[in-house]
Amino acid sequence: MASPRMETFCCPNRDAATEFVVTFQPVLFGALSLGSAALSLLFAILQILPKRKGYRRLGQYPLPRPASSSRILFIISICDILGCTGVIVRSSVWLGLPNIVDHISVVNNTDVWPEVFCVGSAMWIQLFFSASFWWTFCYAVDVFLVVKTSAGISTIILYHMITWGLAVLLCVEGVAMLYYPSISDCEQGLQHAIPHYVTTYAPMLLVLIANPVFFNRTVSTVTSLLKGRQGIYTENERRLANEIKIRFFKIMLVFFICWVPNIINESLLFYLEMQTDISDNSLRNIRNTALITWFIMGILNPMQAFLNTLAFHGWTGFDIDFSLQQRRELVWDSVSTSAANMTSHNPVVGTTLLYQSHVQESQKNMMGNGQQHSDAISVLSEGSESSTVEIHISSELQDYEDVDADGESLENSVRH
């Protein structure tokens, strides 16, 4: 799991609260963390692999290339997967070599390799889960900017600099402060460890506080865009707005479930650290609660990888398509040639194929204000090929004949 207590445990002269939770039933805790991380890693990889069914549906009516938001969702999944990999490696080594934990002590301080592995694995896990937090924040900012200003794919470079720069900087700074003056002799005191915990929980708290605000404002803007200039808000548009709300809600729900136990556990352990004797009988309930939340963290933290893919894409199934890359290149080649021809002959249908907007909005696109609406709705459906995108596909398939008829009637009226 991703907890700053794991980095603190690497100090031979660690505090009593950290010693209390990390050394309580370490085999059971390691087994639970290993099982949770392994399942999450397996299903997360299965989720993001291309599927025959989903892409066959998308192939019938080609969609535009994904923009920054879909890439952000994919990067979040990759960060979660790499974080789970670190949990698996650390738990496997600690279960297979239990003596390695005993060597991290003041008495046995001659062998530095246990401490090196402890610090390295803890930093690996902390770095990628922290990067996942920053990317989740950037996703909320990105969808808001797109619907407000139609920001494009070029912002992805800025997001990379922000997320990886801050993740690496805060991780290195926090660890350097924690292990000062040396890893074998960490400085004692709660005040010395606070900077490390702040750098760990700052991006997490940022997502918990800021993302709901950005998501709420994005939904409000999308609702206004769906109503359009004529003030019409149909059942299909209402359903799409509902799906966008549900998608944002699922993203935040996963984040709350996986990481709020960390905040609760850390608050309890900080309280125990401030006590002169944590084994006092009056603190029994607090110790039990800290242990319960500690084990909950060990299970839920790694599960973010799989749960995030469910929130982003829904359940994508087991029908993996290993020939996606070649098929997708053919699809985009056909789009670049056929879409231009269809636009010249039938502007209504051409606009419908080029943008992921509702079919009922295709005529508004010809009036000059529809492109911003289409781009805004498109970015919210990116990376959700089996959930939100299916809404677009299903609605377009149901009304496609109507659109074609409208296009023919429009052509006939122009000719006459």
Helices and strands as residue ranges (DSSP letters): H 4-9, H 16-22, H 26-48, H 52-60, H 68-96, H 99-102, H 113-149, H 155-178, E 181-182, E 185-186, H 190-227, H 235-273, G 281-283, H 284-313, H 324-345, H 347-354, G 359-361, H 362-365, H 370-381, H 388-415
